[in-house]
């Protein structure tokens, strides 16, 4: 059964008591990063427990099962900024305004990433609804974004600060992230709660099929990297480690969504120097990516900044050992010496040593892969994340 909403047709959802409006830049099918993966799975798990409405960037899309989704496009005028980089902040700001033109009747508004924090701020002022923000990364700790945004980086920082400091509760995806939030913003510590990311254990598990590797021309032995073409993700440090890696082991970079054309050109140029580097410049479909995780000798996450690093969970769930940087939330996911190795960020030599240890000792790699799967099963299910989030909403509504 459906009801009409203006020119749109939306599902007539059975009321489940508590209700939340989730605001996000990314939502299926437009997911390109960890925050988008988080929102996708969290919203689906929450919809089993309560009423969920999603407001997202982009064109109208099919309604997801069990919830309502509304899409909002930016104002074309914002693209005509004198500095093309300004549009990267002005376009989201225009979407934030559009997001609050439709009345909000939910008990709570929950915003993800700075891209939507001003919408949350406006919603709180206009409709008197409690505001939750989830911090997936912090703008002040990503100074390289000035290369991407120019002076608009100051605007993205202001949008984040305004939303966070107006929040009734702030969710940090790791303990390290909570410490960073308290350092960067004027927020009462008791308002900041740690709720880790999760993973769908039925979907992310080792696959024996190996068709994807052949499809992409990937060698039998390979190290896998998955992430944006961004200085944040440490892709240049992994490329810097290539001279110290075996020539018969391929380094596979699944690296789409470049931060800037300049960064993309730099990655392409560096990758082309090495015959054992395979650069895949596209978003690999999830089912194919799971195959690649499953058959990699090692998964590598060389980020210089990573509040959580959901990709490490994905690799561990597929029984693949991980070599990652000792930064942010990664240290709460990867157990050094048990599920993989942690190295200092920005040190290609250390990265190569850890990768080579797992490449040489395949029994150690197998044990670490099994231990990674067990750890994910014990601590990182989406059902647990959803229940913790629902309980936080209840707390806010009771104390409102």
N, C-alpha and C positions, 0 to 999 in steps of 0.2 A: 504494500500500500504506500502511496506517496502523497505529498502535499505540495502545492505550488508556493514558490517563494519568489515573487517578482516574475522574471522570465525563466527562472531556474526550476527544475524539478528535483527535489531532494527526498531522501528516505524519511518516512514518518517513524522515528525511533521511539521505542518504548522507554519511558522514563525509568531510570535506574537509581533514583535518589540523587546523590551528589553528582554535580556536573562540572566539567572543566572546558574552557576554551584554550586550546593550544595554538600559539602563534609561532610560525617557523618560516624560514626562507625555503628550506628544502622539504619536499614531500613527494612520495612516489607519483609519477615515474621520474621526477627530477631530483635524484639523489647523487651527490658527487663526493661527499666527505663523511667523516665520522659523526658529525652532528646530525646529518640527515639520516644516517643509519639508526642512530639513537631514537630520533623522533618517530621513524617508521615503526620500529618494534615496540617502543614504549606506548604509542597511541593504540596499537593493536591489543597489547596486553591490558592496558587500562580499560579499553572498551568492553572487556569481559567483566569488569568490576563496577563500572559507572558510565554515565553519559559523557560522551566525548564529541566535541566540535573542534575541527582543525581549520585555522585560517592561514593560508600559505601564499607565497609569491607565485606568479605565473598565470598561465591560461587555465580556463575551466577544464576540469578533468573528470573522468568517471568517478562516481561516488564509491568510496571504500566500504567494505562490508562492516556493519556494526557501528558506524559513526557517520557524521556529516562533515563534508569538506567544502570550504569556500575559497575561491582563488581571487587574487587581486593583482592587477598589472600596474606597472609604474607609469607615471606621466611621461609621454614622449618628449615633452618640452625639456625635461631634465637632462636628456642626452645631448642637448645643444650647449652644454657648458663650455666656456672658452678653453678650459683645460680638460681634456677628455677624461683624465683620471678623477676629476671631481664627481663625475656621474656615478662612480662606484659607491659614493656615499649619498649623493642627492637622490638617485633612483630609489634606494631602499627607504629613505626618509619619506618619499612620496607614497610608497606602498604602506608605510606605517600609518599615515593619515587616512588612507583609504580603508585600512583594516578596521578602524573604529567608527566608520560612518554607519555601519549596521549595528543595531542595538545588541548589547551583550547581556544575556540573562543567566549565564552560568554562575556557579558559586565562586569560582576561582579562575583567574587568567594565568596561564603558564607560558612564558616566553623563552625561546632558545636562541642564543647568540645575539650579539649587538644589533644584527640586522633587524630585529623586531622589538628591541627593548623600549624604543620610544612609543610604539603601539601599546605596549603594556603600561607605560607611564600615562599615556593619554586615557586608556581604558579605566585606570584607577581613578583619575580625576573626573572623568565624565560619568561613569556608571557606579562608582563607589565599590568596586569589586577588589578583593585582595589580590595581590600580585606576587607570583613566584617567578624567579628567573633562574635558569640553569646556565652555568658558566662552563662552556666547552673549551674556551681559551680566553686569554686576557689581552686586550689591545695594547696596554702599556708594556707588555712583555714581548711584543712582536714588532720591534722598531723597523725591521726590514719591510714592513708593510708601507712605509713611506715611499718606497720605490714603486709600489703598486698604486697608491692613492694620492701621492703628492701631499699638498696642504690639506686635502680632505681627510687625511689620517687624523688630524686634530679633531675633525668633526665626528669620525667614528669613535674616537676615544671619549668624546663628550657624550655621545649617545649611550655608550656603554655605562659610563659613570652615572648618568642621570637615571637610567633604568635600574641599575644595581642598588644605588643608594635609596631609591624609592620603594624597593621591594620589601614585602612583609616577610618573605623567606627567600634565601638564596641557596640553591643546590650546587655543591661542588662535586665534580665527578671523581675527585681523589682527595686524600688528606693533604697532599702537597698543594693542590689547587686551593684548598681552604686557606692554607697559610698565605698563599699569594694574594687571594682576595682581601684578606684582612690587612695586608701590607699596602695594597693599592687603593683601597676604598674605605670610606667612613661607614662601616657596617658593624652593628653589634654582633659579637661572636656567637651569641646564642641563636641568632637568626640564620646562621650559616650551617647547613647540614651536608654531610658527605653521603651521597648515594652513588655507588659505582655504576658504570655502564654494564650492560649485560650482553648475552648472545643467545640465539636460538640454537639449542643443542641438537634438535632434530634435523635442522637444515645444515648447520656447519658441523660436518663430521667427515672422516676420511672416506674418500671415494677410490675404488680400485680402477675404475675406467680412466684411460689416459689419452683420450682423443684430442683434448685441447692442446696438449703439448705438441703433438704432430701438426695440428692446424696452424699454430703460430711459428712453426719451425724452431722449436726449443729443443736443446740437446737433452740427452738422458740425465746428465748431472747438471744441476743448476741451483743457484742462489736466487731467491725471490725477493723483490722489493715491490711494495704496493703503496702508492701515495701520490699526492699532487706534485707537479713540478714547482716546488717551492723551496726557498732556502731553509725554511722551518723544518722540512722533512729530511734534511741532511743528505739529499741525493748526491750532492757534489762530494761529500766525504766518502760515500760508498764508491763513487767513481775514482776517487783518489786512492782507494785501497786495491783497485784492480791489478796494478803491476805486481802486487805481492800475493796474488791468488793463482791457483793452478790454471794453466792455459786450456786444460780440457774441461774446465768447469765454466759454464756460462752464467753471466750475471744478467738476470731478466728484470727489466724495469717496467712494471705496469704503471705508467706515469702519465695520466691525463690531466686535464684542467690546470694549465699553467697559470701562475699568478700574473705574469706579464709576457708579452711577446719576446721581450729581451731575455727573460729567464728561460723561456722555451728554446730560444736559439742557442743559448749557452749550453743547455743540457744536450741538445741534439749534436752540437759541435764536439763536446767532450765524449759522448757515447760513441761517436763515429771513429774515434781514435783507436778503439780496441775491437779486435775481431771476435772476442768472446763476450761482448756486451750486446744484448738484444733489447732494443727500446720499443715498447708497444705504446704508441701515442693515442690511446683511446681508453674509454671506460670499459673494461672487460666485464661482460655479463656475470652475474653472481654465480650461476651454476658452473661456468667455466673457471671462474676464479677459485672456487672450492676445489676443483680438480688440480689447479696449479699449486695451491697450498698443500694438497695431499701428497704430491710427488716431488716437491722441492727437497733438496738435501738440507737446506737451512732457510729460515725466513729472517730477513734483516730489516730492522727498523732503526736507522741511524739519526733520528730526529735530534735537533738541538733544543727543541721546545715541544713538549707533548703532555698536555694536561691529563690525558688518560691513555690513548693509543689503542682503540678498539681493534685495530688490525692485528695486534699481537694476540688478542683473544681468538680471533678468527683462525690464525695459524695454529695456535695451541689446540683449539677444538678439532683441528684436522690432523693432530698428532705429529706436528712438525716442530722441531726445536727452534728456539729464537735467539738471535744475537741482536741486542738493542742497546740504545743509549741509556745511561744511568741518569735519567731526568724525569721530573714531574711524576705523573701517575704510573709510568711504566714500572717503577720500582715496586708498586703495589700489585702488579699483574705478573711480571716475570720474576721468578725466584732464581737468583744467581746460583749456578752450580746444580740446580735441580730441574728447572724447565728450560734452561738456556744460560746464556752469559750476558752480563751487563758490562758495558765499557764506558769510559768517559766520552762525552760528546765532542765532535770536532777533531777526532784523532784517528785518521785513516789507518795508521800503523797498528794501533790496538784493535781496531775493527778487523783487520786482516788476520791478526793472530787468533782471535776468537773464532772467526769463520773457519780458518784452516784447522783448528783443533777438532771441530765437529766434522769437517770434511774427511779428515784422516781417520777418526775413530767412529765408525758407523754404529757400533754397539752402544756407545755413549749417546750418540744422536738418537737412536731408537728409544733408549730408556728415558731421555729427556722429553721426547715427543709423547710417550705414554703418560709421563708425569704431568705434562702440560694439559692433556685432555682431562685427567683426573681432577686437576685444580680448577679448571673451568666448570666442570660438573658440580663441584662442591660449593663454589662461591659466586658464580656469575650468571644465573638464569634470569631471563626477563620477567618471569612471574614474580620473583623475589623483588626485583627493581620496581615493578608496578605496584606491588603491595606497600612497599616503603613510601612510594610517592603518594599513593592514595591516602595513607595514614597521615602524611604531612598536610595534605589538603584538609582533611578532617580537623586536624589540630587548629588550622587557621580559621576555619568556619566557626568552630566552637568559641574561639577567643576573639572573634571579630567584634 
